[in-house]
Amino acid sequence: MDDRLQLRVLDLEVPVLTGIYSEETHLPQPLRISVRVDIDCPAHFAPETPLSASKNYMDLKHAVTSALPEGQHFTLVEAIADHIVETLMVQDARVQRVEVEIVKIAIAEAGESIGISLVRHRR
C-alpha cells in the first residue's frame, strides 16, 4: 500500500445556485462543503521539507469557493461536487482521491445534516 497524505478543509459555507424546485432556482442556497484530498507524499517529512512536497490547503478552499463559476446554476449538488473534484485533479497530478461532502443547510428542520458525499479516484 502506498503512503498518502490527506489534506482537508471542512465546513465551508458557500452560497451556490442549485436545486430543481422553482423556489430554489432563483437565489443561491447556503451549502456546507467539506473536502478531503489524498495526495502522494514523500517517505518522510523532515523539518526543512518545502511546501512543494505537500499541497497548499488554500487550493482546496479555492476549489470550493472562487473556482465555482459565478452565476452557474447546478441542478444537482452532485454536479457541484464533481466540479470541485475536477478542479482539484486538474490542479495537481499527485491528487489520487477526492472526497466532497455537501450539506444543504436550508432544508434542515432540526439541525440535521442532509446532503451527499462523492468520492472519486484518479484512474
C-alpha positions in Angstrom: 0.0 0.0 0.0 1.3 3.4 -0.9 1.6 6.2 1.7 -0.8 9.0 1.2 -1.2 12.4 2.9 -4.8 13.6 3.4 -5.5 17.3 3.4 -8.9 18.6 4.4 -10.9 21.8 4.5 -14.1 21.2 6.4 -17.4 23.0 6.8 -17.0 25.9 4.4 -20.4 27.7 4.0 -20.8 28.7 0.4 -23.9 30.2 -1.4 -24.4 28.3 -4.7 -27.2 28.4 -7.3 -28.6 24.9 -7.1 -31.9 23.0 -7.0 -34.7 21.6 -9.0 -37.7 23.3 -7.5 -38.8 26.8 -8.7 -38.2 28.3 -5.2 -34.6 27.0 -5.3 -33.6 28.2 -8.8 -33.5 32.0 -8.4 -31.4 32.6 -5.3 -28.2 30.9 -4.1 -28.6 28.3 -1.4 -26.3 28.0 1.5 -24.3 24.8 1.3 -21.8 23.4 3.9 -19.0 21.9 1.9 -16.1 19.7 3.1 -13.2 18.4 1.0 -10.7 15.7 1.7 -7.9 15.1 -0.7 -5.4 12.2 -0.7 -2.1 13.0 -2.4 1.1 11.1 -3.0 3.7 12.0 -0.4 7.4 11.5 0.3 8.5 8.8 2.6 9.4 11.3 5.3 8.7 15.0 6.1 11.9 16.5 7.6 11.7 19.8 9.4 13.1 21.6 6.3 10.7 19.9 3.9 9.3 22.6 1.5 5.6 23.2 0.8 6.1 21.7 -2.7 6.3 18.3 -1.0 2.7 18.7 0.1 -0.2 20.8 -1.2 -1.4 24.2 -0.1 -4.7 24.0 1.9 -5.8 27.1 0.2 -6.0 25.2 -3.1 -8.8 23.2 -1.5 -10.6 26.3 -0.3 -10.3 27.9 -3.7 -11.8 24.9 -5.4 -14.9 25.2 -3.1 -15.2 29.0 -3.3 -13.8 31.0 -6.1 -13.4 28.1 -8.6 -17.1 27.5 -8.8 -18.4 29.5 -11.8 -20.3 32.6 -10.6 -23.9 32.6 -11.9 -23.8 29.0 -12.9 -26.9 27.0 -11.8 -26.2 23.4 -10.8 -29.4 21.3 -10.9 -27.8 18.7 -8.6 -25.4 19.2 -5.7 -23.7 16.1 -7.2 -22.6 18.3 -10.1 -21.1 20.8 -7.7 -19.1 18.0 -6.0 -18.0 16.8 -9.4 -16.8 20.3 -10.4 -14.8 20.5 -7.2 -13.2 17.1 -7.8 -12.3 18.0 -11.4 -10.7 21.3 -10.3 -8.5 19.6 -7.7 -7.5 16.7 -10.0 -6.6 19.1 -12.9 -4.6 21.3 -10.5 -2.2 18.6 -9.2 -1.3 15.2 -10.7 -0.4 14.0 -7.2 -4.1 14.1 -6.1 -5.2 10.5 -6.1 -8.5 10.7 -4.3 -11.0 13.5 -3.6 -14.0 13.3 -1.3 -16.5 16.1 -1.3 -19.3 16.3 1.2 -22.2 18.8 0.6 -24.9 19.6 3.2 -27.9 21.6 2.2 -28.3 23.9 5.2 -31.6 25.4 4.2 -33.6 22.2 4.2 -32.6 21.2 7.8 -35.5 21.4 10.2 -33.8 20.3 13.4 -30.1 20.7 12.8 -29.7 17.5 10.9 -27.2 17.2 8.0 -28.9 16.4 4.7 -26.7 16.0 1.7 -24.3 13.9 -0.3 -20.8 12.6 -0.3 -18.9 12.0 -3.5 -15.6 10.1 -3.7 -13.6 10.0 -6.9 -10.2 8.2 -7.5 -7.7 9.1 -10.2 -7.9 6.5 -12.9 
